[in-house]
Amino acid sequence: MKIMENVKNTINRATDNSYEASMIRDITSRINQMDKVSRKKATIGIFGKSGEGKSSLLNAVLGEKDLLPSGCFGACTAVVTQVEVNLEDSNYIAEIELFSKEEWEKELEDVFTVLSDESEDRDDDLFDIAVEKITALFGDDAEKKTLEELKKDDKFAEIETFLSTSKKISKSDVSKFTDVVASYIQHSESSPGDWYWPLVKSVTIKIPGCHELLKHIVLVDIPGTGDCSKIRDDKWKSTLRECSIVWIVSDINRAITDKEPWGILKYCTTELGPGGECKRINFICTKTDDINLTAYVRSARLTTDQLTGDKEKVCILHRNEHVKKRVKEKFEQSHIKKIFRTDNDFQVFTLSSKAFFDPKFNLEPNETGK
């Protein structure tokens, strides 16, 4: 079945069976409206830390549950991943932009600078990322070797040859396509070695049969910030400048307290001024189905009268509304509020892509947590 048909069927099915159907309907409706207004391709950037649900959100919009990796260990979506329509044929295509040999040498120097830092004020997040990069390519305990020792490894010579060739993957079967592409955009601590994402600047994925949705839209999944690679840092910042709309994604449990999504929001607002491409920012709180009912009832002080019917449904909807209110209040109190022209330029949504694909949930359309 073509992806666009999957989107429509999934949305129709989810009308009564998903917490987040209206959220996905709203997203696709806005995309279609943008398509009618302008024939110029609009770029939607999805920003947030690794593991916050960016890839799952994108999969839900596309109607393909497992197209992009999500929920893996380590640096999920470690590179900028752009999704657009394939107008060439009926295959799934990945075009992979690799570092040059010179850029990779500089990258290695930066990585080993971080790994050699034994000071008390060492940035542990950067250290963990550096370890992930080295072990992803060279396997277990690679971070314990020196740069000179790694250069003597057969894998080092293989990587240099690897960087000198262009990479394009084309498959008719989405499952086989995902399996091959995974090593270029995904990391796994449980299976170190032979993951190539540390060598990748960006990946462009082209999807067949999605002309109606992606005809004038490009979706870009941006990796978590804080990478010790200046190349990747520059890449996501330059990508931001091309975005017409930005979705800032944050786990609902950390949406208020986590500094990173608000830091991204602050950076994004610099593109809202005259000449900037970005015209709207949506703050999306994910994983709404991840809730400890007993703890939430206690902390929210919900009464017996409030908990009539489906207890899980009541708690999730209550938390959704509470978090949306708190995010909006925090935004209203921030100095960046004055940069936005209208209230529609900044909106808050709650969603669970997992619940969107799960038919067991039973809610009316006006209760899906939009």
N, C-alpha and C positions, 0 to 999 in steps of 0.2 A: 504494500500500500504506500502511496506517495505520502511524503511528510505533511503537505498541506492538508490532505484528506485526514491524516492522523490528528492534526491539530483540531480540525473542525469536529471530528467524531469524539475526540477526548473531551473537548469543551462541552459538547452536547451531553455526553455521558455524565460529566462532572456537575451538571447543573444542580442535581439533587444529591450528589454523592461525595462532594469534596469541600473541605474548608476553604479552598483557595480558588474555586472555579471563577468567581467574579473578578479576582485579581488578574488571572490569565486572560479572561475575556476583555478586560479593560486594556491590558497591554496590547493585545492584538488589534483591538478597535482603534487605539491611538496610532498604531503603526499603519493601519489601513487609511486613516484620515491623513496622515503625513504623506502617504503615497499619492492621494488624490490631489493634494495641494501643490506638490512640487515633484518634478521629474529628476531633480538633483538628488543623488544618494545621500541619505542622512545616516550618521554614525551614532549608535547608542553604545556608550561605554559602561561596562559593568565593573565597578571598583570595590575592593574590600580585601581583607586578609584571607589567606589560604584557609580552606575549611569552613568558610562562612556560608556557603551555599550558592556561590556565583554560578558554577557549572550546572548545578541542579536546576537553578532558575532558568538558565538558557535552554537546557534540555526540555523543560516543561513548556516554554514558549514555542519551541520547535516541534514538540510532540514526540520527541525521541528520548526515551528514558535514559539510555546508556551511551548516547553519542559522545559526550565529553566525560572524562573521568571525574568522579566525585567521591568523597568519603574515604579516600585512600590515606595511608600513613605518610607523614612528611609533607613535602612541598607540593600539595595538590595544585594543579594548574600552575606550573612553575614558570611558564612563558606567556607572553601576550598571544592570545588565540583569537583570531578574527574569523567570523562566520559570514559567508555570503552565498548567493545562489550560484549554482553551476549551470552555465548556459552552453557548455561545450558538448556534454553527452549525459548519459544517465548514471554515471558513476559518482561515488563519493571521492573527492580529491583533496589532498593535503599538499600544499606548497610550503616547504620548510626553509626559512632563512637562517643560515648558520653564521657563527662568528668567522671572521677571517683568522688565519694563523697568527697574525700580529695581535689581533684583539684577544684571542685565546691565551697567548703568552702573557699579556697584561692582566687578564682575568686570573690566571694562575698565580701571578705575583701578588695580586690583591688578596686572593684566598689564603695564601700561605702567610701573608702579613697578619691576617686575622688569626690564623691557627697558632702562630708563634707568640701571640699576645698572652702573657702569663700574669699581667697586672691585676690588682684587686678590682679595678674599675672596668674590667673587660666587658664588652657588650656581649652577653651570653646569647642573645638572639642571632647576632651576626655570626658568632662562633658556630652555633648549631647549623646555620645555613651553609657555612663553609664546609663543615663535616659532611652534610648531605650531598654537596656537589662532588666532593672527592670520592666518597664511597659509592655514589650513584654510578660513576664511571669506572672506578678501579676496584670496587669491592670492599669487603670488611677490612678494617684496620688501616686503610690507605692513608687516613689522616695522621697516623703515627709515623709515617715516612717523611723524609725531607723531599724538597722539590727535586734535588739532584738524584735521589733514589728513584723517584717516580719516572724521571726522564729515561732511566735505564730499563723501565718496564716495557715489555712488548706492546702493551696496550697504548702507550704514549705514541709510538710510531704509527700505530693503527689509527689513532685519533687525528694525527696530522694528515694522513691520507684521506680520512673521512671528511675533513674540513675543506678539501680541495675539490669536492664533487658536489653538484647540486642535488637536492633531494625533492622528489615528487612522488607521492603515493596515490594510486588510483585503484579503487575496488568497487565492484558492483554490490557486494554484500556488506551491510553496515556493521555487522558483528566482526567480520574479518578486517574491515577497515579500522575499526576501533582498536582491535588487538595490535595492529601494526603501528598505528599512530601513537599509542599509549607511551612508548618509550621516549618519544620526543616531547611530551607535554606532562608527564607524570613521574612521580618518584615513589618508591616503596622501600621502607626500612627493612621489611621482612625478606626482601630479595635484592640485596645490593649488587651492583655491577651491571654493565650493559644497559643503563638508562642514559639516554643521550641529551636530556633536557638542559644540562649545564652548558652545552655547546650551541644552544638554539637562542636566537634573538626573538623570533616570532614564527607562528604557524598560521597560514590562511587555509581554512577549511571551506570547500565549496560543496554545497548540497544540491542534489538533483530534485526535480519535482516540487520545488518550493518557490516557484516564480511569483505567486500572488503575495506571499508574505515578505519575501526578501528582494523583490524586484528593484526597489529603490532604498533598501535598508541594509546596513552593515552592522552586525552585532560584534562587539569586541569584549572578550573576557580578559580582564587585567589581573596579573598576579599580585599577591600581597606586597605591600611596600616594605622597605627595610632591607632589601637585598644588598649585599656588599658589592654588587656589580654596577658600576657607573653606566655601563652600556645599557643594561636593562632599566635602570632608573631613568635615563634619558629617553628610553623607548616609550615607557608608559606616560611620561610627561608630554612627549610630542604627540602621542596618541590622543591624550586628553584635549589638546588644542584643536583636534579635528572633530570632536564630539558635538553633536547637536543636542543630545540629551545624555545625562549621566544618571546611572542608578548606583547609589551607594548602598552596599549590602552589608548587613551586620546581624549576627546571631541575636535573637530577641532578648536573650538573657543578659546580653552585654551592651545592648544598643545605647543605653543611657551613660554607662560608666566607662566604656572602652574609648580611649583617646583617639585611636586610629581612624575610625570612620569620620569623626569630627575634624580630624586633621586633613583628611582627604576633602571634606566639604569646604574647609577654609581655602585649600589650594584651588579647588574647582571654581570658587567664586571670582578668582582673578580672571577667569575666562568669560565672565558674564558681562564685562564692561563693553564699551564701544569697540566694535571690530572682532569681538570674540564669537566663536561658533556656538558655544553652549548657551542654550536658551531656557533649559529647564533641568531641575535636579529632583530626583525621587529618592527618598530614604526608605529602603526596603528591609524590614525586620523579618528574618527567616527562622525556620525550624520551630514554628509555633506549636507543632504537635509534641515537641520535646518538653514535657512538663511533669513534675512530681506533684501529683494531685494533693496528697496529704500535706506536703510542705506549703503548697500554694494556698490551699484553703486556710491554713493557719496564718500565713503571713498577710494574706489579703483580708482576713477576718470575715470570710463569707458566712452568712447566716444559713440556717436550715431552710428557710423560705427561699433563699436565692439558689439553693442547690437542688431544687426539684427537677425531676427529669434526668437527662443525661449529664452526669456530674462532670465528665471530661469535657463535653461540649461547653458547659457553663463556664468552667475554669479557663478554657482556651479563649473563648470569646471575651471574657472579662479581662484577661491579661492583654489581649490584643488591643482593646479599647484603652486600657490604662497606659500601655507603652506608647501608643500613637499620641495620646494626650501629652505624655511627658516629653516625647521627642519634639513635638510642636512647641511646647512651652520652652524647652531649652533653646530651640531655634529662635523663638521670639525674643528671648532675653539676650541673645548673642549680638555682637556688633556687626556680624555679617548679614543680618536681616535687612539692613538698609540697602544692600546691593541688589536685592530682588525687586523687580518692578511691580509684580502682583502676587497675591497669595497663591495663585496657580503655578507659579514658578518653582515652588517647593512643596512637595506633597509627601505624605507618609503612608506606606502600605505594610501590611503584615501577610506572611504567606508561609506555607510549607509545601515545597515541591513534592515531598514524599507523600503527603496526604492527597495532593492533586492526582497522583497516579494510582491511589489506593481506593478501590470501590467500596470499601467497608464503611466509610464515613457517610453519615446521613444527615445533611443539612439543607434547609431551604436556600434558594439563591441569595436572599437578602441576609443570610447568616454565615456566609463563607469567609468572613474575616478580611474583607477588602479594606 
